[in-house]
Amino acid sequence: MRVFISYSHDSTEHKNRVWDLCERLRNDGIDCRIDQHEFSPPEGWPRWCRNQVQESQLVLVVCTETYNQRYEDKGPAGEGKGAKWEGFIITLELYEAEERNTKFIPVVFSSQDAQHIPLELEGATHYDLSIPEAYPNLFCHLTNQPLHIKSEVAREIRRMPLLERRQEFSGPLWNVPLPRNPFFTGRKEKLEELGNALNSGGLAALTGMGGVGKTQIAAHFAHERRDEYSAVLWASAASQETLVSGFAAIASLLNLPEKDEKDQALAVAAVKRWLEANGGWLLIVDNASDLATVQGFIPPAAEGHILVTTQAQATGTIQAIEVRDMLPEDGAMLLLRRAKIIKPDGPLSAARAPDRDIAVQISTALGGLPLALDQAGAYIDETRCGLAGYLDLYTKQAAQLLKRRGATASEHPASVATTFALSFERVASASHAAADLLRLCAFLHPDAIPEEIFTKGAVELGPNLGPIAADPLKLDAAFAEILKYSLLRRDADAKTLGIHRLVQAVIQDGLTKEEKGQWAERAVRAVNSAFPSPEFANWAQCERLVPQALACTSLVEGYAFEFSEVARLLNSAGYYLHRRARFSDAEPLYQRALMIFEKVLGPEHPNVATSLNNLAAVHHDQGKYAGRAALPAGARRPGESAGPRAPRRGRKPQQSGGTLPRSGQVRRGRAALPAGARHLAGRPGARPP
C-alpha cells in the first residue's frame, strides 16, 4: 500500500506534525511518502509531485486555511507552488473520475480546520487527528480493514405479508442522471433543430466547446420528450471504459440476462441486440471524446433515436448541430435566474432596468458561455455581492473568478478555467504546434482571424509553429487536433478562425510573464507580415486585417514594444483607415508610429518626417488646425520649431521612407480611386509600405 501526503508548509510545527503522521504510518507497515524525504528529486519538483499523486493508491490531504488557499490558487503569487500544483492535479483526477472519489482522504489536525476542506473533497469522510480514535479509524480506512465484524446473513429471507394493492409502474425506462434544470434558458431553436434531425435521420450530434451547454440541452430534450419514448437511456462516453460501464448499467436497467456477466463486453453486445430488436427509444451518448469508439457501440440498424454530445467538430456521417454561445439577452436572463434575482422561469423584463443592463454587460464580458454565466450566477447568489459588485470584481480578477465553481454545481463540477485548461492540456499532449497555434490566437482579436497571419507570418511564429504554418497539410493537421475540442472555429469559405474570449483568458493565465511577452510580440510581428501595402488594390485585404492591427495596438502599449516592424504596421493600418475617412481610428496609430520611428531611427530619419506629415494630414481632415503646434517637439519635422502655422491645405498621408510623387502621378492615382475616396488623394504624398 503506497500513500502520499499532500500538505502545505504552514510552519515548522505543522511540518513536524506531518512528519510524525508519516512515520507512524510507515511504522505500521504503510509505504507513506512526503516531500520531506527528498532533497532535490532528479525529475524536478513539479513532476515528482505529479508522480506521487498519480502513482499512489491513496492520498491524504492535510487541510488547513493555507492549504485550501493554495489549492484554490488564491494564495500570494510565487508561494506554495507545490500545494497549488498538487491541488490542480487532484482536481483533474476527480474530474476525470466524474467526481467519484475513492482515492483522496481529507485529514485535519484541529477540528477548526474542517471548514477548510476543499469543495471537491467535502463529500468524503474526513479524519480529525486531534481525536484519539481518529488514527485507528484512518488506519482501517487505508488498509481496508472493517471497524466492526458484520453479522452472518440469515439463511432464509424473512417473508413479509402480501400487500393488498398491486404496485404498478408507468412511464418509460429511464436512467438520465441529470434532474430537470430549473434555470434552463433559451435554446428553443436548437431543441427544434435537434428534434427534426432525430426524426429525419435517427442520429444526431450536439457539437461545441466545453461549457457551451451541450449536455444540458441533451438532458432538457430528454425531459421534454420523455413521454414520446418507450425508453430513455444515457451513457457517458468520456472514455471507452465509462462507455462500457454505461452500457452494462443499461443492461441492468433493461433486465437483460447478460447483466451480471463478468465480461462486460457480453452486456454491451446484449444492449446492442436489444436496441436493434426494439423501437421507440432514445439513447444519449454524452461527452464522446472519440467518435470512432462510439461508432462501435451504435447498432447498424436501429428503430430508435441516438443523440451524441461531443466537443469534436468533425462528426463523420453523424448529422452535426453546432452549439454556440448564448445571445447577450439570453445570457443575461440565465444569469439573473441563476443568481435568483428573478424567478427560475422569469423573463428578462422581470428584472429592474439597471439589473438588466449590468446583466447584459456581464453576459457580453463572459462571451455568452453558459458554464461561465452559471458560475457567475452561483457566485452572486452565494456571496450576495450583487451584479455591479461582480462586474467590478471580474474586471479586476477575471482569472480567479473563472477558477471558482459554485458549491452546488453537481451537474458540471469543473470550473470554466479547469474545463478549458483540461482541453488545452489534451491538445498540447497531442501536438506542440497546435498548442502554440492556440497560444498565438490568445493574443489576437478573437473574431475572424485571417489564416494568412499564420501562413505569411510563419517565420515569426517560433520553432514549433513556424515550420507547421508554412506547410498547408501540417497546418490542417494542427487545426484538426484543436477542432477535436472546439477550442477554435474555422470558416473554410472565409479562411478565418474564431476563438472564445474566455479560452483566450484561460490560455493567457497559464503563461508566465516572459511567455506572455514572447507570444504578444509574435502576434504583432505575424500581423505585420500579413498586412499588405494599403494601396487601393489591397483594400479588401486591409479590411480583413484591420481588426487584428487594432488589437495589436493594445499589445504594443501593454508590452511597450518599440521596433520598426511595429511602426510599419501602425503606419500602414493608420494610412488605410485615413484613406477610408476613419480619422479618429487613424490618428492614434499615426501618433504611436511617429514616436517609435523617432526612438528607433532617430529624429532626422525621413520616416519621422513622413509620419509627421501623416499625422498633420489627419489633423487637417478633422479640422484640428491648431493640432500641429500642439504636437510635442519630437513630433515635428527635423529642424522645425513650434509655431502657429497650421499644416498646409491639401496635405496627403505619406509612405514611411517614401518620396513625393510628381503631380502627374497624383492625377493618375486619383483616377484609379472610387469617387468617394478621391478627395483624399488630391494632396501631394506617397503611400506607406
Helices and strands as residue ranges (DSSP letters): E 2-6, H 12-27, E 31-33, G 35-37, H 45-55, E 58-62, H 65-71, H 81-96, E 104-108, G 111-116, G 119-121, E 127-128, H 134-143, E 173-174, H 188-201, E 203-207, H 214-224, G 226-228, E 231-236, H 240-253, G 257-260, H 264-277, E 279-286, H 291-295, E 303-310, E 319-322, H 328-338, G 348-350, H 353-365, H 370-383, H 386-403, H 416-430, H 432-441, E 449-450, H 452-456, G 458-460, H 462-469, H 472-483, E 489-491, E 496-498, H 501-509, H 513-530, G 536-538, H 539-559, H 564-579, H 583-601, H 606-621, H 627-630, G 633-635, H 663-671, G 675-680
